[in-house]
Amino acid sequence: MTPAGKCRRLATMLGAKAELERDPEIRAEWQYIARGYLNLANQFERNGCKEIRCGISPKKRRNRTLQLRKCAMTPKQLMKD
């Protein structure tokens, strides 16, 4: 599966998770993340990228990891084929 396809699949999964969420703030966060994955998929298609590369600084990566630990799903679970 291409990186764009993976991103679209994740966006669909996160959108479904948002639909099931009762808390409006949390639902909005899941929808925001899903839109981000759709934007990323569009960038992959537009730029013809074949792989996902991360350019996040270590401090931001640490903060993002701490945020993801609060979620029910881990990044590895989200990225499974």
TORKOL-4160 file (C-alpha; in steps of 0.2 Angstrom, whole numbers, padded with zeros to 4 digits, m for minus):
81
<pt num="1" X="0000" Y="0000" Z="0000"/>
<pt num="2" X="0007" Y="0017" Z="m0004"/>
<pt num="3" X="0010" Y="0030" Z="0009"/>
<pt num="4" X="m0005" Y="0040" Z="0002"/>
<pt num="5" X="m0016" Y="0025" Z="0004"/>
<pt num="6" X="m0011" Y="0022" Z="0022"/>
<pt num="7" X="m0014" Y="0040" Z="0026"/>
<pt num="8" X="m0032" Y="0039" Z="0018"/>
<pt num="9" X="m0035" Y="0023" Z="0027"/>
<pt num="10" X="m0030" Y="0030" Z="0044"/>
<pt num="11" X="m0041" Y="0046" Z="0040"/>
<pt num="12" X="m0056" Y="0034" Z="0037"/>
<pt num="13" X="m0052" Y="0025" Z="0054"/>
<pt num="14" X="m0050" Y="0041" Z="0064"/>
<pt num="15" X="m0066" Y="0048" Z="0056"/>
<pt num="16" X="m0076" Y="0032" Z="0061"/>
<pt num="17" X="m0068" Y="0034" Z="0079"/>
<pt num="18" X="m0074" Y="0052" Z="0079"/>
<pt num="19" X="m0092" Y="0047" Z="0074"/>
<pt num="20" X="m0093" Y="0035" Z="0089"/>
<pt num="21" X="m0086" Y="0048" Z="0101"/>
<pt num="22" X="m0099" Y="0056" Z="0113"/>
<pt num="23" X="m0088" Y="0070" Z="0119"/>
<pt num="24" X="m0089" Y="0085" Z="0107"/>
<pt num="25" X="m0071" Y="0091" Z="0111"/>
<pt num="26" X="m0063" Y="0074" Z="0108"/>
<pt num="27" X="m0074" Y="0071" Z="0093"/>
<pt num="28" X="m0067" Y="0087" Z="0086"/>
<pt num="29" X="m0049" Y="0082" Z="0089"/>
<pt num="30" X="m0051" Y="0065" Z="0080"/>
<pt num="31" X="m0059" Y="0074" Z="0066"/>
<pt num="32" X="m0044" Y="0087" Z="0066"/>
<pt num="33" X="m0032" Y="0072" Z="0065"/>
<pt num="34" X="m0041" Y="0063" Z="0051"/>
<pt num="35" X="m0041" Y="0079" Z="0041"/>
<pt num="36" X="m0022" Y="0080" Z="0044"/>
<pt num="37" X="m0020" Y="0063" Z="0037"/>
<pt num="38" X="m0030" Y="0067" Z="0022"/>
<pt num="39" X="m0020" Y="0083" Z="0019"/>
<pt num="40" X="m0004" Y="0072" Z="0021"/>
<pt num="41" X="m0011" Y="0059" Z="0008"/>
<pt num="42" X="m0014" Y="0073" Z="m0004"/>
<pt num="43" X="0004" Y="0079" Z="m0002"/>
<pt num="44" X="0010" Y="0062" Z="m0005"/>
<pt num="45" X="0000" Y="0061" Z="m0021"/>
<pt num="46" X="0005" Y="0078" Z="m0027"/>
<pt num="47" X="0023" Y="0076" Z="m0024"/>
<pt num="48" X="0025" Y="0058" Z="m0029"/>
<pt num="49" X="0033" Y="0053" Z="m0013"/>
<pt num="50" X="0035" Y="0034" Z="m0011"/>
<pt num="51" X="0039" Y="0034" Z="0008"/>
<pt num="52" X="0035" Y="0042" Z="0024"/>
<pt num="53" X="0049" Y="0053" Z="0032"/>
<pt num="54" X="0048" Y="0061" Z="0048"/>
<pt num="55" X="0056" Y="0078" Z="0051"/>
<pt num="56" X="0050" Y="0082" Z="0068"/>
<pt num="57" X="0062" Y="0089" Z="0081"/>
<pt num="58" X="0066" Y="0078" Z="0096"/>
<pt num="59" X="0056" Y="0090" Z="0108"/>
<pt num="60" X="0041" Y="0090" Z="0097"/>
<pt num="61" X="0042" Y="0071" Z="0095"/>
<pt num="62" X="0043" Y="0069" Z="0114"/>
<pt num="63" X="0027" Y="0080" Z="0116"/>
<pt num="64" X="0018" Y="0071" Z="0102"/>
<pt num="65" X="0022" Y="0054" Z="0110"/>
<pt num="66" X="0016" Y="0059" Z="0127"/>
<pt num="67" X="m0001" Y="0065" Z="0118"/>
<pt num="68" X="m0002" Y="0049" Z="0109"/>
<pt num="69" X="0000" Y="0039" Z="0125"/>
<pt num="70" X="m0016" Y="0047" Z="0131"/>
<pt num="71" X="m0026" Y="0039" Z="0117"/>
<pt num="72" X="m0034" Y="0022" Z="0116"/>
<pt num="73" X="m0024" Y="0017" Z="0101"/>
<pt num="74" X="m0005" Y="0018" Z="0099"/>
<pt num="75" X="0004" Y="0024" Z="0083"/>
<pt num="76" X="0009" Y="0006" Z="0079"/>
<pt num="77" X="m0009" Y="0001" Z="0080"/>
<pt num="78" X="m0014" Y="0015" Z="0068"/>
<pt num="79" X="0000" Y="0011" Z="0056"/>
<pt num="80" X="m0004" Y="m0008" Z="0054"/>
<pt num="81" X="m0007" Y="m0014" Z="0036"/>
